[in-house]
């Protein structure tokens, strides 16, 4: 029956299963019997999705968006990217929900679907009186971190047993209104997978302009063998990832026809995941920022996205006050998604992506402000170990802009290089000739 079933009927069955109407053993038996692959999708508590996303949810590409795997390093496929704002927004909701469901012991929701560390809240530069008020309401201080580099003191508070994170934050702000408190939000890469690859970390030493990078770990690759790379894990030991390796190669890679935009620069890599998709919290990002400030980098690239967070915002304000530029990707969840951070913070250089024709990618997010665009499609980047992959997304545009910013020295000088583009590209396209054609390196 599966080989004779019409495409429309297959999509109807997939949509029904995805909506939670075919669940448990019945669903497990019915889908394979109809020639359909089993779905690795959450069921039973899925928010309503539109008809277009129902049509694409059964595809392997869509499943990789919702639950990234090792072979999704390149980000969105073109078909998913062009599926429309409402579909991208639905896929974003499902992806975040899947992340929380897969990591229930570590993650909770902030009430709007954003993943946060379970059982804790954070307080920024708290005063003793506010901490006492919090303690009387059942919020126990479990750790404290001080950063001389950023002038920040962070206290992690345990949430009273049985209380959801969103209810706990409302309660904390009520009993201690003078306390600058927030969730410990978890950040995602703006395109690509987080899961670790087996392999060794890239590690060499050298000089040159110092560029920082907050991402997953960077794996060894022939294009990085002569690069100056130092890595530090902020959530356990650093682990090589596809996303981190691709981003690093676009800045400092060099092998045959493949070359990064800042060859010869020193790259300081802050791994905020340690190979764990449930890591990458606001506290880890702030530790990464402090380490990179101590290393005296001139520019920091952050190809990660998440919601506005008081701790991260305070830390970025301190980094900028020290004269260090921050470049961030605007995300790939489409213009209907809420503005993503840190790209939307004041003073951060927000970067979108364009294709080979200089046209803004349809899936690019809409930040609170937009500074530049850079190539982010129809291009290649390194895979851990060896070889190259086709990549697409704002994750891969941001490092090109960061590399040029490090070499030019200021956003004002970088703006003089910007060229017109099609669509929403900010002040224009930078590093326009930095794209490496996939066929030039036989990218997968």
LUMLUM-729396 format. One record per residue (C-alpha): x, y, z; residue in three letters. Coordinates in steps of 0.001 Angstrom, whole numbers, padded with zeros to 6 digits, always signed. Each point is the difference from the previous one (the first is absolute). Example, Ala and Ser with C-alpha at 12.3 -4.5 7.8 and 13.67 -1.06 7.14 Angstrom:
BEGIN
+012300-004500+007800ala+001370+003440-000660ser
//
This chain:
BEGIN
+000000+000000+000000unk+002867+002357+000825unk+001365-000006-003544unk-003433+000812-001454unk-001086+002610+002551unk-000510+003505-001351unk+002244+002801+001186unk-003023+001870+001408unk-001054-003033+002096unk+003542-000524+001285unk+000111+003625+001129unk-003394-000392+001697unk+001230-003001+001991unk+003220+001797+000939unk-001875+003107+001103unk-002423-002099+002051unk+002844-001828+001727unk+001855+003224+000641unk-003063+001632+001534unk-000042-002742+002611unk-003090-001831-001301unk+001989-003138-000832unk+002118-000815+003021unk+001590-002854+001892unk-000016-003536-001403unk-002686+000816-002555unk+002126+002694-001568unk+003126-002138+000169unk-001766-002749-001986unk-002067+002114-002398unk+002673+002218-001494unk+002412-002794-001050unk-002930-002053-001325unk-000799+002868-002375unk+003575+000217-001209unk+000721+003082+002113unk+003130+000422+002093unk-000415+000230+003777unk-000026+003610+001209unk+002461+001212+002611unk-002380+002801+000867unk-001705+000951+003270unk-003628-001109+000205unk-002880+000595+002345unk+000814+003564+001066unk+000942+001681-003254unk-001215+003555-000607unk-002234+000491-003021unk+001920+000235-003276unk-001020+001407-003347unk-000934-002051-003081unk+003318+000643-001718unk+002112-001238+002880unk-002267-003049+000329unk+000914-000770-003587unk+003754+000105+000597unk+000279-001468+003508unk+000463-003548-001236unk+003071+000846-002051unk+003436-000926+001219unk+001136+003604-000443unk-002758+001271+002294unk+000786-002631+002618unk+003614+001197-000013unk-001181+003550+000631unk-002047-001156+002991unk+002571-002458+001333unk+003426+000826-001526unk+002333-002871-000828unk+003637-000244-001004unk-000760+000190-003712unk-001874+003306+000335unk+003134+002106+000396unk-000925+002087-003011unk-003162+001467+001531unk-003343+000234-001784unk-000596-001547-003392unk-001205+002408-002660unk-003453-001612-000118unk-000504+000465+003755unk+001510+003504-000082unk-002460+001062-002684unk-003056-001613+001605unk-001290+003332+001341unk+000097+002035+003224unk-002844-001881+001705unk+001624-003372-000690unk+003377+001160+001283unk-001663+001330+003137unk-001826-003296+000576unk+003203-001963-000528unk+001753+002266+002490unk-002656-000702+002643unk+000202-003742-000608unk+003804+000033+000095unk+000112+001785+003347unk-002717-002240+001415unk+001895-003090-001149unk+003196+001273+001644unk-001808+000432+003319unk-001751-003375-000252unk+003262-001784-000768unk+001710+001598+003006unk-002711+000121+002673unk+002458-000455+002854unk+002047+002998-001092unk-002446+002344-001741unk-003308+001729+000642unk-001985+002621-001951unk-000130+003698+000831unk-003709+000077-000843unk+000481+001217-003569unk+001640-003200-001241unk+003619+001034+000533unk+002186-002636+001708unk+001490+000897+003386unk+002051-001886+002574unk-002376-001944+002200unk-000367+000863+003662unk+002064+003191+000076unk-000169+003749-000507unk+002857+002495-000160unk+000520+003328+001726unk+002364+002681-001331unk+002037+002052+002488unk-002499-000702+002806unk-000136+002039+003188unk-000052-001859+003381unk-003474+001232+000951unk-001551-001322-003215unk+001717-003358+000448unk-001396-000202+003531unk-003511+000713-001284unk+000479-002699-002625unk+001228-002486+002611unk-003035+000631+002214unk-002189-000846-003015unk+001788-003329-000481unk+002637+000946-002606unk+003297-001517+001123unk+003391+001298-001246unk+001893-002966-001409unk+002942+001661-001734unk+001680+003336-000599unk+002330+001109-002772unk+001961+003238-000153unk+001624+001310-003155unk+002654+002649+000438unk+000238+000290-003801unk-003667+000987-000279unk-000618+001489+003425unk-002917-002379+000548unk-001085-002103+002937unk-002485-002765-000817unk-001923-002026+002571unk-001867-003156-001004unk-003166-000576+002007unk-001752-003359+000392unk-003734+000164-000698unk-002297-001279+002774unk-000855-003668-000545unk-002999-000631-002246unk-000080+003504-001474unk+000255+000532-003778unk+002673+002392-001230unk-002451+002579-001354unk-001961+000083+003278unk+003207+000171+002001unk+001265+003078-001840unk-003296+001814+000565unk+000198-000893+003688unk+003633+001074+000324unk-000608+003362-001661unk-002957+000516+002316unk+001842-000706+003273unk+003275+001656-001098unk-000946+002775-002467unk+003436+001600+000294unk+001717-003189-001180unk+001087-000155-003647unk-001075-003592-000635unk-000684-002179-003012unk-000076-003537-001342unk+003215-001752-000977unk-001029-000160-003662unk+001567-002502-002384unk+001354+001233-003347unk+000066-001859-003320unk+002296+000175-003016unk-001554+002129-002749unk-000057-002943-002424unk+001639-003420+000115unk+000457-002760+002553unk+001508-000050+003464unk+000624-003675+000480unk+003700-000829+000439unk+002045-001805-002624unk+002515-002652+000897unk+003404+001484-000622unk+002640+002295+001339unk-000203+003685+000781unk+001795+002535-002127unk+002871+001451+002051unk+003024+001980-001148unk+001748+003172+001103unk+001023+003195-001715unk-000546+003727-000275unk-001943+002502-002065unk-003290+001806+000594unk-001897-001649+002854unk-003586-001033-000750unk-002309-001602+002537unk-002747-002472-000749unk-002839-001293+002221unk-001400-003224-001437unk+000515-003743+000138unk+003519-001425-000090unk+002155-000033-003132unk+001203-003301-001403unk+003309-000638-001716unk+000036+000489-003769unk+002755+000411-002608unk-001111+003584-000661unk+000568+000796+003691unk+003310-001825+000448unk+002075+003176-000296unk-002472+002305+001733unk+000532+001418+003473unk-002869-001427+002068unk-000483-000179+003764unk-003127-001597+001465unk-001617+000066+003424unk-003056-001885+001232unk-002530+001953+002057unk-002415-002940+000451unk+002434-002835+000547unk+002831-000955-002314unk-000173+001453-003521unk-001377-002379-002627unk+000370+000323-003774unk-003273+000838-001774unk-001006+000472-003593unk-001360+003479+000600unk+003068+001247+001858unk+002403-001496-002542unk-001858+001555-002931unk-000090+003435+001631unk+003707-000124+000895unk+001024-001070-003492unk-001779+002992-001519unk+002234+002276+002061unk+003431-001651+000124unk-000130-003045-002298unk+002538-000441-002819unk+000318-003030-002279unk+000456+000179-003764unk-002943+001907-001507unk-001629+000345+003427unk+000974+002997+002090unk-001590+001826+002909unk-000553+003737+000129unk+002679+000618+002662unk+002808-002438-000720unk+002876+000578+002390unk-002221+001229+002841unk+000038-001675+003403unk-003324-001632+000887unk-001122-000384+003623unk-002874-002505+000171unk-002359-000039+002987unk-002028-003223-000104unk-003203+000588+001994unk-001490-003434-000752unk+002551-002709+000736unk-001865-002222-002465unk-003307+000376+001862unk-002947+001609-001809unk-001563+000835+003372unk+002992+002164+000958unk+000775+003412-001496unk-001651+001878+002851unk+000152+003720+000708unk+002461-000632+002850unk+002278-001972-002333unk-000148+002758-002627unk+000992+002575+002630unk+002921-002172+001147unk+001065-000182-003644unk-000162+003769-000361unk+002113+000459+003136unk+002642-002422-001272unk+000184+001715-003388unk+000323+003418+001635unk+002903-001373+002051unk+001569-001270-003238unk-000211+003529-001440unk-001774-000829-003227unk-001052+002857-002255unk-003188-001576-001378unk-002300-002771+001255unk-002183-001994-002387unk-003208-001522+001432unk-001903-002160-002488unk-002571-000861+002680unk-003557+001187+000597unk-002367+000194+002937unk-002338+002344+001873unk+000838+003204+001796unk+001713-000741+003321unk+001002+002458+002718unk+003277-001726+000883unk+001194-000287-003613unk-001078+003570-000708unk+001987+001295+002994unk+003064-001982-001054unk-000129+001208-003601unk-000330+003576+001192unk+003213-000473+002001unk+001824-001602-002932unk-000935+002875-002273unk+001105+002519+002646unk+003465-001552-000261unk+000193+000753-003724unk-000556-003574-001212unk-002326-000425-002979unk-002646-002752+000025unk-001437-001457-003204unk-003100-002198+000132unk-002241-001869-002428unk-003658+001050-000267unk-001242-003610-000198unk-001815-002139-002553unk-003551-000280+001322unk-001435+002482-002468unk-001276+003577+000268unk-003070-001104+002010unk+002143-001234+002901unk+000697+002365+002900unk+003270+001982-000134unk+002914-002173+001036unk+002802+000816+002411unk+002830+000848+000386unk-000310+001463-003527unk-002779+002357+001130unk+001890+001573+002921unk+001152+003604-000504unk+003619+000185-001110unk+000105-003556-001376unk+000722-000258-003743unk-003007-001940-001340unk+000669-002029-003149unk-002355-001639-002478unk+000845-002224-002981unk-000258+000232-003775unk+000228-002563-002786unk+002315-000011-002998unk-002180+002609-001737unk+000246+002406+002910unk-003590-000627+001072unk-000897-000166+003689unk-000944-003519+001108unk-003737-000392+000429unk+000446-001853+003305unk+002168+002700+001576unk-001352+001336+003274unk-001067+003585+000597unk+002160+001503+002736unk-000766+003223+001872unk+002626+001598-002237unk+002072-001228-002935unk+003533+001107-000801unk+001433-002122-002808unk-000508-003026-002199unk+002609-002524-001103unk-000022-003176-002105unk-001958-002760+001710unk-001126-002383-002760unk+001347-001702-003119unk+003288-000451+001858unk+002217-002562+001734unk+001451-000358+003484unk+002157-002644+001696unk-001250-003208+001621unk+001808-001427+003061unk+002745-002378-001100unk+000051+000672-003717unk-002131+001090-002898unk-002465+002839-000402unk-003749+000502+000191unk-002431+002314-001751unk-001221+002480+002596unk-002901+002404+000169unk-001058+002445+002687unk+000857+003152+001878unk+002341-002052+002221unk+002432-000129-002881unk-000354+003630-001030unk+000848+001381+003439unk+003583-001400+000137unk+000800+001526-003384unk-001153+003410+001234unk+001875-000513+003279unk+003197-000834-001879unk-000211+003138-002122unk-000856+002100+003049unk+003088-001299+001786unk+002183+000882-002988unk-001505+003412-000708unk-000125+001023+003666unk-003436+001611+000305unk-003587-000229-001270unk+000450+003401-001633unk+002943-001228-002082unk-001827-003228-000757unk-002948+002018-001298unk+002216+001518-002694unk+000363-003502-001481unk-003740-000722+000012unk-001661-000511-003366unk-003703+000142-000904unk-002097-003141+000130unk-003559-001138-000574unk-002426+000043+002895unk+000739+000831+003619unk+003813+000178+000213unk+000625+002858+002438unk+002820+002276-001121unk+000885-002493-002713unk+001905-003195-000747unk+003507-000413+001413unk+002537-002681-000855unk-001958-000558-003198unk+002896-001821-001677unk+000622-002283+003020unk-002416-002710-001165unk+001718-003258-000942unk-001965-001860-002657unk-000954-003527+001148unk+001220-001600-003239unk+003455+001545+000502unk+000532-002229+003048unk-002383-002838-000900unk-002295+000855+002881unk-002564-002593+001053unk
//
